């Protein structure tokens, strides 16, 4: 099921997109602004090239300074018209960033609905396999010359129970989850995966499958076919950019759903996590606080981690450090050691080979310093209240 580490990873991916987007938009706006002050061979004398380049450098410096200090001395060095050009460019930058942040945040929070849809869609896949199997049997019956397995898949009582389960039906209807629009894909999987699978071939050849054999078939479809087939996996990989991370979550939810499902019990649809609302509130807050404190966090890293230059760090490492500090400063009930260990693990999987030691070293130093200064405060069960 979904856990805090996965949420940290998803927040990191969204923040990485945000920081990358900001840098790209800034460069684009700056380029457009500076281009307005370029020498035009049709209008200007080449002897004035150095003057134009100096003015461009001044405009560039003024634009960059606008991000941190409106009353910069560089601003004063420009006339009113130039200052207005810089201000207009900066406002354009802010408007573009605001629009992009809304898009990133919307996409990030939509992850909750996407995960639930994936879960429901996979639960419904054996039902679609059974439907294709029934169509296959009907074709065989209309052609006496052909012979095929008995169609035990289409008559599997447990798959029929899944299809008729009221909770699943309502959830799928509400989420608009179905396979009908992709019936050709399911038919291809039936031919290329199920028909060549030894277990499924043996099951189809059984005269009268017992309840235990029918249950075993359903479990096999989920565990060994849907989550193991490279062909089916390629589909989900193509349709879900985060499938490698989402697959273990969905698999865990599906297997927990099957745990108590049999001929007597209905499906018990699973939540994404034990405290779903709380976990997604944490997810959104972590993203928002890291984004909101961006410059503050970068200054902390630059000033206090004297042996490391923030501008030369790998962007992934810098995002990880900012997130870890934001988490320490925002969530008083999460122990510092837990935060450091979590982000070390994330750095091992998502950054450079040396990132583990690098992230560990910086966070350990910063956590101690910021705690002693009262910037990081921890309180709660098992924690020291250092207010």
Phi and psi in degrees as a GROMACS rama.xvg file:
@    title "Ramachandran Plot"
@    xaxis  label "Phi"
@    yaxis  label "Psi"
@TYPE xy
-66.8858  136.607  UNK-2
-132.89  174.141  UNK-3
-63.2827  -33.2169  UNK-4
-64.1961  -42.0932  UNK-5
-62.5051  -40.9008  UNK-6
-64.7293  -37.592  UNK-7
-62.0668  -42.556  UNK-8
-62.9778  -44.6367  UNK-9
-65.2303  -38.4693  UNK-10
-65.5668  -39.8317  UNK-11
-61.774  -42.2677  UNK-12
-64.0754  -40.443  UNK-13
-67.6054  -40.814  UNK-14
-68.6533  -37.2759  UNK-15
-60.2056  -44.0599  UNK-16
-61.9763  -40.6189  UNK-17
-63.3011  -50.547  UNK-18
-66.0213  -38.0934  UNK-19
-65.3559  -42.3496  UNK-20
-63.02  -42.8133  UNK-21
-60.1613  -46.445  UNK-22
-62.7396  -40.9758  UNK-23
-66.2582  -45.2014  UNK-24
-64.7724  -41.3162  UNK-25
-59.9827  -46.2945  UNK-26
-63.0864  -40.4568  UNK-27
-64.2107  -48.5976  UNK-28
-64.4487  -41.8233  UNK-29
-61.8655  -42.4239  UNK-30
-61.9067  -42.6751  UNK-31
-64.5049  -41.6871  UNK-32
-65.1942  -49.4937  UNK-33
-64.868  -32.3721  UNK-34
-62.6701  -26.6175  UNK-35
-66.163  -20.6047  UNK-36
-108.034  17.8959  UNK-37
-79.4988  151.503  UNK-38
-68.3904  130.689  UNK-39
-104.758  112.441  UNK-40
-56.0675  -26.778  UNK-41
-78.0423  -19.2435  UNK-42
-117.881  -25.7015  UNK-43
-118.685  161.46  UNK-44
-88.0939  134.054  UNK-45
-61.6363  -21.3486  UNK-46
-67.205  -18.5703  UNK-47
-92.6896  10.6517  UNK-48
-55.8478  -43.8512  UNK-49
-63.4263  -35.5435  UNK-50
-64.6742  -41.7551  UNK-51
-65.9659  -41.6535  UNK-52
-65.6424  -38.342  UNK-53
-64.5164  -40.6254  UNK-54
-66.2028  -39.6461  UNK-55
-61.9944  -42.7722  UNK-56
-63.7254  -38.1559  UNK-57
-65.5957  -44.2679  UNK-58
-61.9774  -43.6582  UNK-59
-61.2099  -46.466  UNK-60
-62.7158  -41.8179  UNK-61
-62.2624  -43.6222  UNK-62
-62.7155  -44.2284  UNK-63
-65.8559  -40.3353  UNK-64
-66.4104  -25.6862  UNK-65
-60.3317  -23.7084  UNK-66
-73.0199  -23.8034  UNK-67
-120.27  -22.4087  UNK-68
-156.496  109.235  UNK-69
-66.0298  -29.91  UNK-70
-97.9878  31.3244  UNK-71
-59.2347  146.625  UNK-72
-61.2002  -30.1249  UNK-73
-64.7292  -35.6525  UNK-74
-60.8121  -41.8302  UNK-75
-63.6711  -29.6669  UNK-76
-71.9103  -9.70943  UNK-77
-102.187  152.818  UNK-78
-78.057  174.024  UNK-79
-61.7115  -39.4247  UNK-80
-65.2294  -42.474  UNK-81
-66.6914  -40.6028  UNK-82
-59.6305  -39.2007  UNK-83
-66.7113  -37.475  UNK-84
-61.5778  -44.4556  UNK-85
-62.5287  -44.4883  UNK-86
-64.2356  -41.538  UNK-87
-62.2163  -40.8743  UNK-88
-65.7832  -40.7278  UNK-89
-65.5368  -39.8671  UNK-90
-65.5658  -37.8078  UNK-91
-62.6774  -42.9201  UNK-92
-58.91  -48.7464  UNK-93
-60.8657  -41.3511  UNK-94
-64.5767  -41.3995  UNK-95
-65.7702  -41.4424  UNK-96
-63.7471  -43.964  UNK-97
-58.5644  -44.2482  UNK-98
-64.7117  -42.109  UNK-99
-68.5038  -38.1374  UNK-100
-62.6986  -41.3658  UNK-101
-59.226  -41.5316  UNK-102
-65.9619  -45.283  UNK-103
-62.9812  -45.7278  UNK-104
-63.9679  -42.1157  UNK-105
-61.7825  -44.74  UNK-106
-66.0874  -38.1105  UNK-107
-65.1273  -47.3135  UNK-108
-74.7342  -19.6962  UNK-109
-73.1595  -11.8869  UNK-110
-58.0946  -33.7312  UNK-111
-59.5602  -48.2214  UNK-112
-67.6281  -37.6283  UNK-113
-63.8117  -41.7062  UNK-114
-63.5772  -40.5849  UNK-115
-66.4411  -38.0255  UNK-116
-66.1368  -40.6886  UNK-117
-59.7264  -44.3907  UNK-118
-59.3345  -49.0575  UNK-119
-66.494  -38.6552  UNK-120
-64.8994  -39.8574  UNK-121
-70.9155  -36.9585  UNK-122
-59.0348  -34.0407  UNK-123
-84.7641  -10.7981  UNK-124
-61.1378  -43.2668  UNK-125
-59.3198  -30.0895  UNK-126
-63.7584  -41.4113  UNK-127
-69.401  -36.5914  UNK-128
-60.9564  -42.5178  UNK-129
-63.8659  -37.2334  UNK-130
-64.5825  -43.3278  UNK-131
-64.7598  -38.6544  UNK-132
-61.9438  -40.1467  UNK-133
-64.8393  -42.4718  UNK-134
-61.3908  -39.2455  UNK-135
-63.6367  -43.0926  UNK-136
-65.5721  -37.5388  UNK-137
-64.2529  -38.0537  UNK-138
-64.6089  -39.4196  UNK-139
-66.2975  -41.5299  UNK-140
-62.9525  -32.0062  UNK-141
-81.7982  -4.54493  UNK-142
-130.872  87.3089  UNK-143
-55.3205  -22.5847  UNK-144
-71.7126  -20.2333  UNK-145
-94.3769  151.82  UNK-146
-134.344  149.669  UNK-147
-158.559  172.27  UNK-148
-54.8491  165.103  UNK-149
-73.8138  -10.2596  UNK-150
84.6473  31.8274  UNK-151
-62.5549  -27.3672  UNK-152
-64.7571  -46.7107  UNK-153
-69.7224  -20.7701  UNK-154
-104.563  10.7315  UNK-155
-64.9899  119.366  UNK-156
-64.5141  -35.3902  UNK-157
-69.083  -36.5701  UNK-158
-66.7152  -36.7263  UNK-159
-63.0513  -36.9431  UNK-160
-65.5884  -38.8369  UNK-161
-62.2163  -45.1479  UNK-162
-60.0739  -38.6454  UNK-163
-93.9623  -0.443978  UNK-164
-60.6926  122.446  UNK-165
-64.6331  -37.8657  UNK-166
-65.4851  -44.662  UNK-167
-66.397  -41.3879  UNK-168
-59.7406  -47.6084  UNK-169
-66.0651  -42.5337  UNK-170
-65.5035  -41.5735  UNK-171
-66.5367  -39.7287  UNK-172
-65.099  -44.7507  UNK-173
-63.3704  -40.4913  UNK-174
-88.3964  1.7202  UNK-175
53.6673  50.4229  UNK-176
-104.975  124.635  UNK-177
-162.953  167.211  UNK-178
-111.024  -4.51896  UNK-179
-55.9218  -40.7852  UNK-180
-69.3132  -15.0316  UNK-181
-120.813  34.5509  UNK-182
-60.4639  -32.6078  UNK-183
-64.5339  -34.4068  UNK-184
-66.361  -44.5012  UNK-185
-64.4239  -40.8144  UNK-186
-60.2905  -42.7417  UNK-187
-64.2319  -41.4732  UNK-188
-63.3269  -40.0866  UNK-189
-58.5975  -42.8961  UNK-190
-74.9966  -44.9751  UNK-191
-86.8077  -21.1022  UNK-192
-113.955  -58.9499  UNK-193
-68.1851  -42.4203  UNK-194
-66.9889  -24.3363  UNK-195
-100.906  0.69661  UNK-196
-82.5847  128.097  UNK-197
-63.5167  -44.3026  UNK-198
-61.4922  -46.9386  UNK-199
-66.5566  -34.8118  UNK-200
-62.9785  -45.2468  UNK-201
-63.896  -39.7299  UNK-202
-64.0997  -42.2529  UNK-203
-65.3155  -25.1704  UNK-204
-87.3388  -8.43786  UNK-205
-63.8896  142.198  UNK-206
-69.4091  -57.6361  UNK-207
-138.264  93.6445  UNK-208
-60.3309  137.483  UNK-209
-75.8552  170.996  UNK-210
-59.9712  -41.4029  UNK-211
-62.3386  -39.8939  UNK-212
-68.97  -35.582  UNK-213
-68.1452  -40.7258  UNK-214
-64.4743  -43.2288  UNK-215
-60.9702  -37.3373  UNK-216
-62.8224  -45.8012  UNK-217
-62.4684  -46.2772  UNK-218
-61.992  -39.7908  UNK-219
-64.4426  -41.3695  UNK-220
-57.5564  -45.2135  UNK-221
-72.42  -51.2097  UNK-222
-73.4431  -43.9537  UNK-223
-104.538  -18.356  UNK-224
-104.766  -64.0732  UNK-225
-61.5802  -44.3061  UNK-226
-93.4742  -2.92726  UNK-227
-114.585  -27.3134  UNK-228
-65.8026  129.219  UNK-229
-67.4973  -34.0198  UNK-230
-65.8918  -48.2109  UNK-231
-68.2487  -39.7165  UNK-232
-60.5774  -36.3289  UNK-233
-63.2747  -35.4636  UNK-234
-63.1133  -49.3653  UNK-235
-67.519  -35.2985  UNK-236
-63.5318  -37.6358  UNK-237
-74.3971  -33.1859  UNK-238
-96.1613  -5.75242  UNK-239
-138.526  109.197  UNK-240
-60.6954  -23.7391  UNK-241
-107.357  26.2877  UNK-242
-59.6217  -38.8734  UNK-243
-58.9639  -34.9078  UNK-244
-84.759  -34.4009  UNK-245
-79.982  -26.901  UNK-246
-56.027  -49.1202  UNK-247
-61.6207  -34.3328  UNK-248
-64.8912  -51.0464  UNK-249
-65.0542  -41.6676  UNK-250
-60.3762  -44.5406  UNK-251
-61.0325  -42.4769  UNK-252
-64.9157  -42.3579  UNK-253
-64.7065  -45.5086  UNK-254
-66.1083  -35.239  UNK-255
-67.7573  -34.5471  UNK-256
-63.887  -38.5746  UNK-257
-77.2032  -19.2245  UNK-258
-53.3674  -43.6273  UNK-259
-110.816  10.0981  UNK-260
-86.0959  126.158  UNK-261
-154.927  -159.447  UNK-262
-71.823  -15.4886  UNK-263
-101.435  -29.5507  UNK-264
-110.54  148.281  UNK-265
-80.6892  170.136  UNK-266
-68.8079  140.397  UNK-267
-109.109  98.356  UNK-268
-63.1522  136.91  UNK-269
-96.9094  145.218  UNK-270
-75.7711  166.268  UNK-271
-67.5843  -30.7988  UNK-272
-153.563  172.735  UNK-273
-68.023  -31.713  UNK-274
-127.602  67.4417  UNK-275
-57.9758  -49.2209  UNK-276
-62.9765  -43.8495  UNK-277
-64.0474  -41.581  UNK-278
-65.5283  -40.1364  UNK-279
-76.0814  -24.6508  UNK-280
-67.2276  -41.5715  UNK-281
-60.3031  -44.8436  UNK-282
-57.3691  -49.1706  UNK-283
-68.3596  -40.1952  UNK-284
-66.3638  -41.6951  UNK-285
-59.6218  -45.0929  UNK-286
-62.9549  -49.8165  UNK-287
-63.694  -44.3225  UNK-288
-68.5679  -37.7117  UNK-289
-65.2983  -42.0675  UNK-290
-66.9259  -44.7708  UNK-291
-66.4755  -35.1916  UNK-292
-95.1983  15.6805  UNK-293
-47.0904  -55.6953  UNK-294
-70.2717  -38.4344  UNK-295
-59.3557  -45.1702  UNK-296
-66.9208  -39.4945  UNK-297
-66.5283  -37.2319  UNK-298
-65.2373  -39.9567  UNK-299
-60.6902  -45.7587  UNK-300
-65.2274  -44.5729  UNK-301
-67.4115  -43.1987  UNK-302
-76.3617  -39.4203  UNK-303
-93.6319  -29.6448  UNK-304
-91.4095  75.2918  UNK-305
-63.508  -25.7853  UNK-306
-84.9407  -2.67167  UNK-307
-127.236  137.708  UNK-308
-100.817  115.837  UNK-309
-57.1345  -35.0782  UNK-310
-68.8476  -17.7648  UNK-311
-104.157  1.11427  UNK-312
-75.3418  151.398  UNK-313
-60.9416  138.584  UNK-314
-58.4234  -38.3569  UNK-315
-60.5272  -43.3048  UNK-316
-63.2054  -40.9686  UNK-317
-65.95  -40.3388  UNK-318
-62.5426  -44.5538  UNK-319
-60.5604  -44.5685  UNK-320
-63.5279  -43.77  UNK-321
-62.7503  -43.573  UNK-322
-62.7537  -44.815  UNK-323
-61.4522  -44.8865  UNK-324
-64.8325  -42.5057  UNK-325
-61.1777  -39.6613  UNK-326
-65.7802  -44.0818  UNK-327
-60.499  -38.2024  UNK-328
-83.1138  -21.5758  UNK-329
-102.283  -31.6944  UNK-330
-113.9  92.0157  UNK-331
-64.9696  -21.6485  UNK-332
-87.4379  -7.95742  UNK-333
-91.9718  117.416  UNK-334
-59.0884  144.953  UNK-335
-56.9125  -42.9183  UNK-336
-61.358  -38.525  UNK-337
-62.5894  -47.5188  UNK-338
-59.1639  -48.4029  UNK-339
-60.3613  -46.6474  UNK-340
-62.0713  -39.9153  UNK-341
-63.2139  -44.2231  UNK-342
-77.3571  -24.2427  UNK-343
-64.4577  -44.6557  UNK-344
-62.6228  -41.2519  UNK-345
-64.053  -41.6471  UNK-346
-63.3112  -33.7081  UNK-347
-63.8715  -35.2275  UNK-348
-93.8219  -21.3615  UNK-349
-124.935  1.73265  UNK-350
-130.699  -155.618  UNK-351
-78.4013  163.447  UNK-352
-58.0345  -29.3101  UNK-353
-91.4327  -1.72463  UNK-354
-63.9836  -32.4533  UNK-355
-55.6748  -53.3735  UNK-356
-67.2024  -39.0997  UNK-357
-61.9243  -51.8135  UNK-358
-64.5092  -43.0561  UNK-359
-59.0603  -46.389  UNK-360
-62.2158  -47.8099  UNK-361
-67.5065  -47.1804  UNK-362
-64.0802  -36.3296  UNK-363
-63.3389  -44.887  UNK-364
-64.8368  -49.4081  UNK-365
-66.6385  -38.5326  UNK-366
-62.4773  -42.4845  UNK-367
-65.4135  -45.7426  UNK-368
-66.142  -46.5374  UNK-369
-69.6312  -30.6345  UNK-370
-69.5926  -42.6735  UNK-371
-66.1048  -27.2505  UNK-372
-89.9669  -2.30506  UNK-373
80.6116  7.21825  UNK-374
-74.094  -38.092  UNK-375
-101.527  122.405  UNK-376
-124.782  129.636  UNK-377
-119.596  135.361  UNK-378
-151.623  154.365  UNK-379
133.794  -175.944  UNK-380
-59.3582  124.619  UNK-381
78.3016  6.45939  UNK-382
-118.331  153.981  UNK-383
-86.828  126.951  UNK-384
-82.9775  108.601  UNK-385
-109.086  41.5714  UNK-386
